Amino acid sequence: MTFRILAILFLSSACSLSSRDKPNVLFIISDDLTATALGCYGNKLCKTPTIDRLATEGTRFTRAYCQATICGPSRASLMFGYYPHASKATGYTSGRKEVGADKDSWAQHFKKNGYHSARISKVFHMGVPTDIGPGRDGADDPASWDEAYNSPGPESKAAGFGETLQNNPGGLKKGAAGGNRFSSVEADGDHLVHSDGKTAEKAVELIHKYKDMNEPFFLAVGFVRPHVPLVAPRK
Protein backbone atom coordinates (compact mmCIF):
# COMPACT_ATOMS: atom_id res chain seq x y z
CA MET A 1 0.00 0.00 0.00
CA THR A 2 2.81 2.42 0.84
CA PHE A 3 4.38 1.77 -2.57
CA ARG A 4 1.13 2.48 -4.39
CA ILE A 5 0.50 5.71 -2.49
CA LEU A 6 4.04 6.94 -3.12
CA ALA A 7 3.79 6.05 -6.80
CA ILE A 8 0.48 7.86 -7.19
CA LEU A 9 1.77 10.95 -5.41
CA PHE A 10 4.88 10.99 -7.56
CA LEU A 11 2.99 10.52 -10.80
CA SER A 12 0.38 13.11 -9.91
CA SER A 13 2.98 15.72 -9.07
CA ALA A 14 5.17 14.89 -12.06
CA CYS A 15 2.29 15.04 -14.51
CA SER A 16 1.18 18.45 -13.25
CA LEU A 17 4.50 19.97 -14.28
CA SER A 18 5.30 21.43 -17.67
CA SER A 19 7.06 19.09 -20.11
CA ARG A 20 10.33 20.93 -19.59
CA ASP A 21 10.18 20.52 -15.80
CA LYS A 22 9.08 16.87 -15.61
CA PRO A 23 11.82 14.58 -14.27
CA ASN A 24 13.18 11.80 -16.43
CA VAL A 25 12.61 8.37 -14.90
CA LEU A 26 15.02 5.42 -15.08
CA PHE A 27 13.35 2.25 -13.80
CA ILE A 28 15.71 -0.70 -13.19
CA ILE A 29 14.42 -4.18 -12.40
CA SER A 30 16.57 -7.23 -11.69
CA ASP A 31 15.44 -10.86 -11.87
CA ASP A 32 15.40 -12.96 -8.67
CA LEU A 33 17.52 -10.49 -6.71
CA THR A 34 16.74 -10.87 -3.02
CA ALA A 35 17.29 -7.98 -0.64
CA THR A 36 19.29 -10.28 1.63
CA ALA A 37 22.02 -10.45 -1.05
CA LEU A 38 22.72 -6.70 -0.88
CA GLY A 39 25.13 -4.85 1.36
CA CYS A 40 22.61 -2.09 2.04
CA TYR A 41 20.30 -4.72 3.57
CA GLY A 42 22.98 -6.17 5.81
CA ASN A 43 24.78 -8.81 3.73
CA LYS A 44 28.45 -8.94 4.75
CA LEU A 45 29.70 -11.20 1.93
CA CYS A 46 28.18 -9.81 -1.27
CA LYS A 47 29.88 -6.69 -2.60
CA THR A 48 27.26 -4.34 -4.06
CA PRO A 49 28.81 -0.85 -3.82
CA THR A 50 26.79 0.80 -6.59
CA ILE A 51 23.43 -0.38 -5.27
CA ASP A 52 24.54 0.50 -1.73
CA ARG A 53 25.36 4.03 -2.87
CA LEU A 54 21.94 4.40 -4.50
CA ALA A 55 20.37 3.26 -1.23
CA THR A 56 22.21 5.90 0.79
CA GLU A 57 21.17 8.63 -1.66
CA GLY A 58 17.54 7.56 -1.96
CA THR A 59 14.85 5.62 -0.13
CA ARG A 60 15.38 2.05 1.04
CA PHE A 61 12.16 0.08 1.47
CA THR A 62 12.14 -2.55 4.21
CA ARG A 63 8.55 -3.78 3.89
CA ALA A 64 8.08 -4.09 0.13
CA TYR A 65 7.15 -7.65 -0.75
CA CYS A 66 6.96 -9.82 -3.86
CA GLN A 67 3.34 -10.41 -4.87
CA ALA A 68 3.81 -13.98 -6.10
CA THR A 69 6.28 -16.85 -5.96
CA ILE A 70 7.01 -16.79 -9.70
CA CYS A 71 8.11 -14.18 -12.19
CA GLY A 72 5.09 -13.50 -14.42
CA PRO A 73 2.44 -12.55 -11.86
CA SER A 74 4.95 -10.58 -9.77
CA ARG A 75 5.84 -8.41 -12.76
CA ALA A 76 2.22 -8.04 -13.85
CA SER A 77 1.28 -6.95 -10.33
CA LEU A 78 4.07 -4.37 -10.23
CA MET A 79 3.31 -2.94 -13.66
CA PHE A 80 -0.50 -2.85 -13.39
CA GLY A 81 -0.99 -2.35 -9.65
CA TYR A 82 -3.27 -5.33 -9.02
CA TYR A 83 -2.72 -8.27 -6.69
CA PRO A 84 -2.48 -11.53 -8.68
CA HIS A 85 -5.54 -12.94 -6.89
CA ALA A 86 -7.51 -9.85 -7.97
CA SER A 87 -6.38 -9.70 -11.60
CA LYS A 88 -6.20 -13.51 -12.02
CA ALA A 89 -2.84 -13.01 -13.73
CA THR A 90 -1.16 -15.98 -12.07
CA GLY A 91 0.92 -17.44 -14.90
CA TYR A 92 3.68 -16.35 -17.25
CA THR A 93 1.67 -13.49 -18.72
CA SER A 94 1.91 -9.72 -18.92
CA GLY A 95 -1.46 -9.36 -17.20
CA ARG A 96 -2.91 -7.35 -20.08
CA LYS A 97 -5.52 -9.94 -21.01
CA GLU A 98 -6.58 -10.31 -17.40
CA VAL A 99 -6.89 -6.61 -16.48
CA GLY A 100 -8.31 -5.52 -19.85
CA ALA A 101 -7.36 -3.06 -22.57
CA ASP A 102 -8.95 -0.15 -20.71
CA LYS A 103 -6.54 -0.40 -17.75
CA ASP A 104 -3.23 1.43 -17.93
CA SER A 105 0.09 -0.02 -16.95
CA TRP A 106 2.58 2.11 -15.06
CA ALA A 107 4.43 2.80 -18.32
CA GLN A 108 1.21 3.75 -20.12
CA HIS A 109 0.42 6.31 -17.46
CA PHE A 110 3.71 8.01 -18.25
CA LYS A 111 2.96 7.84 -22.00
CA LYS A 112 -0.42 9.48 -21.55
CA ASN A 113 1.16 12.31 -19.60
CA GLY A 114 3.76 13.42 -22.09
CA TYR A 115 6.55 10.90 -21.52
CA HIS A 116 8.46 8.89 -24.10
CA SER A 117 8.23 5.31 -22.80
CA ALA A 118 10.86 2.71 -23.67
CA ARG A 119 11.80 -0.80 -22.59
CA ILE A 120 15.08 -2.69 -22.71
CA SER A 121 14.99 -6.46 -22.11
CA LYS A 122 12.94 -8.16 -19.38
CA VAL A 123 10.33 -5.96 -17.70
CA PHE A 124 7.22 -8.08 -18.20
CA HIS A 125 7.91 -11.84 -18.25
CA MET A 126 10.38 -12.86 -20.93
CA GLY A 127 12.50 -16.00 -21.17
CA VAL A 128 15.98 -15.21 -22.51
CA PRO A 129 16.83 -16.31 -25.14
CA THR A 130 13.99 -18.79 -25.72
CA ASP A 131 11.10 -16.29 -25.78
CA ILE A 132 12.69 -13.62 -27.95
CA GLY A 133 13.48 -13.45 -31.64
CA PRO A 134 11.93 -12.12 -34.85
CA GLY A 135 8.33 -11.31 -34.00
CA ARG A 136 8.65 -12.68 -30.45
CA ASP A 137 8.88 -10.51 -27.33
CA GLY A 138 8.00 -12.94 -24.57
CA ALA A 139 4.94 -11.88 -22.55
CA ASP A 140 5.58 -8.19 -23.16
CA ASP A 141 2.84 -5.55 -23.26
CA PRO A 142 3.37 -3.54 -26.48
CA ALA A 143 0.84 -0.90 -25.43
CA SER A 144 3.20 0.17 -22.64
CA TRP A 145 6.03 1.35 -24.88
CA ASP A 146 6.87 3.79 -27.63
CA GLU A 147 9.91 1.66 -28.41
CA ALA A 148 11.30 -1.61 -27.08
CA TYR A 149 14.52 -3.60 -27.36
CA ASN A 150 15.38 -7.20 -26.52
CA SER A 151 18.80 -8.42 -25.40
CA PRO A 152 19.55 -11.96 -26.61
CA GLY A 153 22.35 -13.90 -24.96
CA PRO A 154 23.77 -17.44 -24.95
CA GLU A 155 22.85 -18.09 -21.30
CA SER A 156 23.60 -21.72 -20.33
CA LYS A 157 25.09 -22.33 -23.77
CA ALA A 158 27.74 -19.63 -23.31
CA ALA A 159 31.28 -20.68 -24.19
CA GLY A 160 33.36 -21.36 -21.10
CA PHE A 161 33.30 -23.63 -18.06
CA GLY A 162 29.72 -24.66 -17.33
CA GLU A 163 28.58 -26.68 -14.35
CA THR A 164 25.20 -28.02 -13.25
CA LEU A 165 24.85 -27.73 -9.48
CA GLN A 166 21.28 -28.92 -9.01
CA ASN A 167 20.73 -32.68 -8.44
CA ASN A 168 24.32 -33.33 -9.40
CA PRO A 169 26.18 -34.80 -6.40
CA GLY A 170 29.88 -35.06 -7.03
CA GLY A 171 29.68 -32.99 -10.21
CA LEU A 172 29.15 -36.05 -12.41
CA LYS A 173 27.01 -34.21 -14.96
CA LYS A 174 29.18 -31.88 -16.99
CA GLY A 175 28.07 -28.62 -18.56
CA ALA A 176 25.40 -26.12 -17.56
CA ALA A 177 21.80 -27.24 -17.78
CA GLY A 178 19.24 -24.88 -19.25
CA GLY A 179 15.81 -23.87 -18.00
CA ASN A 180 15.33 -23.11 -14.33
CA ARG A 181 17.90 -25.60 -13.09
CA PHE A 182 20.62 -24.24 -10.83
CA SER A 183 23.76 -24.04 -12.95
CA SER A 184 26.64 -21.69 -13.62
CA VAL A 185 28.98 -20.69 -16.43
CA GLU A 186 32.36 -19.02 -16.10
CA ALA A 187 32.04 -17.55 -19.56
CA ASP A 188 34.62 -16.63 -22.16
CA GLY A 189 34.59 -13.12 -23.62
CA ASP A 190 33.48 -9.86 -22.07
CA HIS A 191 30.12 -8.69 -20.73
CA LEU A 192 28.84 -7.63 -24.17
CA VAL A 193 28.51 -11.29 -25.15
CA HIS A 194 25.69 -11.60 -22.63
CA SER A 195 22.18 -10.25 -22.26
CA ASP A 196 22.82 -7.95 -19.31
CA GLY A 197 25.92 -6.42 -20.87
CA LYS A 198 23.92 -5.59 -23.99
CA THR A 199 21.10 -4.21 -21.87
CA ALA A 200 23.39 -1.89 -19.92
CA GLU A 201 25.09 -0.63 -23.08
CA LYS A 202 21.73 0.05 -24.75
CA ALA A 203 20.50 1.91 -21.67
CA VAL A 204 23.51 4.22 -21.73
CA GLU A 205 23.00 4.79 -25.47
CA LEU A 206 19.32 5.69 -25.05
CA ILE A 207 19.91 8.01 -22.10
CA HIS A 208 22.39 9.99 -24.19
CA LYS A 209 19.96 9.97 -27.11
CA TYR A 210 16.95 11.04 -25.05
CA LYS A 211 18.67 13.95 -23.32
CA ASP A 212 18.11 16.08 -26.41
CA MET A 213 14.40 15.25 -26.79
CA ASN A 214 11.72 17.83 -26.14
CA GLU A 215 9.78 15.39 -23.96
CA PRO A 216 10.79 13.62 -20.74
CA PHE A 217 11.44 9.89 -20.81
CA PHE A 218 10.48 6.82 -18.81
CA LEU A 219 13.10 4.16 -19.48
CA ALA A 220 12.51 0.66 -18.06
CA VAL A 221 15.65 -1.48 -17.96
CA GLY A 222 15.34 -5.17 -17.11
CA PHE A 223 18.33 -7.33 -16.14
CA VAL A 224 18.03 -11.13 -16.23
CA ARG A 225 20.64 -11.85 -13.53
CA PRO A 226 20.92 -13.19 -10.88
CA HIS A 227 18.22 -15.59 -12.18
CA VAL A 228 19.72 -18.95 -13.09
CA PRO A 229 21.82 -19.90 -14.96
CA LEU A 230 24.51 -17.92 -13.14
CA VAL A 231 26.43 -16.69 -16.17
CA ALA A 232 29.21 -14.14 -15.87
CA PRO A 233 32.47 -13.38 -17.70
CA ARG A 234 35.35 -15.44 -16.32
CA LYS A 235 37.18 -12.20 -15.46
N, C-alpha and C positions, 0 to 999 in steps of 0.2 A: 504493500500500500504506500509506504514512504516513497518508493521508487516512482510509482505512478504519479503521485502528487508532485514530486520534484520535476518529473518530466513535463507534466502539464504546465506547471508554472514557468519552466524554462521556455517551452514552445510558445506559450501565450505572450511572454514578454518579448521573445525574439521576433515573433511575427508582427508585433505592433511597431517595430522599428522600421525606418526607411531601409531600402535595399542596400544602400551604402553603409549603413550602420549595423546591419545584421551580422552576427559572428559566424565565421565559417565553422563547420563541425566535422571533426575527424572521429569516426566511430570505429574502434578496434575490437574485434572479437576473436578469442582463441578457443581451440577445440579441446575439451577435456582438461582444461587447466584448473586444478583445484587451488583454492586460496592457501591451503596448508603447504603448498610447494613454493610459496613466495616469501622472501625475506621480510617484506613489510607486514606479513601476517604471522611472523614469529619463527619461520623455518631457519635453522642455523646452518644447514648444509647446502641448500640450493643458493646459488649466487644470481640474484636478479636485480642488479644495480639500477638499470633503467626504469623498470617498473617501480622499484622502491622510491626512486626520485619523483616519479609522477605521483605516487601516493603522498609524499611529503608536501607536494605543491598543490594537491587537490583534496578531494574528499574520499576517504576510505570507508566503504560500507562493511559493516560487521554482521548485519542481519539481512543480507540479500541472498535469497535461496533459489536453487534450480527448481523449475516447475515440473520437471519430469525426469525419469531415470534414463531416458535416451535422447538422442540429439534432436530429431525432427520436431517433436512437440515442445521441447524447451525453446528452440529457436522461434517457432511459430508463436508461442506465448509471449516471448520478448518483443517480437516485431509487431504483433497485433494487439497486445495488451489484454488477452483473454486467458484464463486458466484453461489447461487442456480439457478438464472435465466439463467446462462450460462450452467451449468451441467444438468439442468432439474431435479435435485434431490431435490424435494420439499415435499416429504412425509417422513414417518418413515422408512428410508432406509439408508444403509451405504454410498450410492453414487457409489459403485463399478460398478453396472450394467450401470449406467448413464455415468460414465466417461470412462469405458472400462478397459479391463484387461491389456492393455499396459501402463496405467497411474499409477504412483507410489503414494501411500499415503506417508505422512510424516514418518510414522513408517517404511515403506518399504525402503525409502531412507537411513535410518540408517542401515537397514539390509544389503543392497547392498554395504555398505561402512564399513563392518567389525564389526557392532554392533549386540549384542544379543538383540532382541526386544521382550518385554513381556507386557501383558495387565492384569490388575486386575480390574474386574467389568466393570462399564459403561463408555466406551470411545466413541464408536459409539452407536447409539440408542439401548436401551435395557430396557424393562420394568421389574422391579423387584417387586415380584418374578415371574410374569406371563409369561415372555418371556424366562425364563431360566429353565433348567432341563436337563435330559439325552438327548443328541443329539440336544439341543436347546440353542443357544447363542444370542438370539435377532437378531438385524440387524448388527451383527459384521462383520468384514472383515478378514477372516482367513489368507489371504495372507499377512497381515500386521505384523503377530506375529510368533515368534518361539515357544512361549508357552503362554497360556491364562488361566485365572481363573475367575470363576463367584463367586458372593457372595450373596447367597440366604438369605432372611430375612422375618420375618412375616409381616412387614409393618403395614397396618391398622388392621390386625388381631392379632397384638401383645397383649399379656396379660397385663392388666393394665386398667387405666381409659381412655377410648376413647370418643371423642366428635366430632360430626359433626358441623362445624361452618357455612358452606355454605347453604343458603336457609333454615335456621333453627332458625327462630326467637323464642326467649324464651327458646331455648335448649330443645324443645319437643322431637326431635328425638335423641335417645340415641345411643351410640356407634360411632365408626369412620367409615365413608363411605370409600369405596375403590375408585380406579380409580383416576381421576384428581380433585375430589372434595376436597374442603378445609376442612381438618379435622386434629385432633391431637390425640396423644396417649402419656400419661404419663406412660411409660412402666415399667413393673416389670423386674427384672434381670439387669445384667450389659450390657456394650456396645457390648460384644461379642455375644449377642443374635441377634444383628441386622447387616444388610448388611455392613454399614460403619465401624463398629467395626471389622468385619472380614476382610474387605478390608485393613484397616490400619495395622492389625496384619500380614497379608500376605505380605504387602509391606515391613515391617521391616524384616520379614523372608527372603525375596528374596534379599534385599540389602545386608544382611549379607552373604547370599549364593554366590551372584555374585562377592563379593569383591575379591574372590580367583580365579576368572576366568581369562583366558589369553586374553579375548576380552572385550572391553568396553560394557556397557549395556545402552539401552534405555528402561526405565520402565514407562509405562503409567498407572496411578492410577486414577480410576474414582469413585467419591463419589456421592451417590444418593440424599443426603440432600443438601440444604434445600427444594428440591422439595416436594410437598405434597405426602402423609400425613406427618405431622410434628411429627415424632416419635423420642423420646429420652428417655433414662433411667430416671426414676422418680427422682433419685438422681444425 
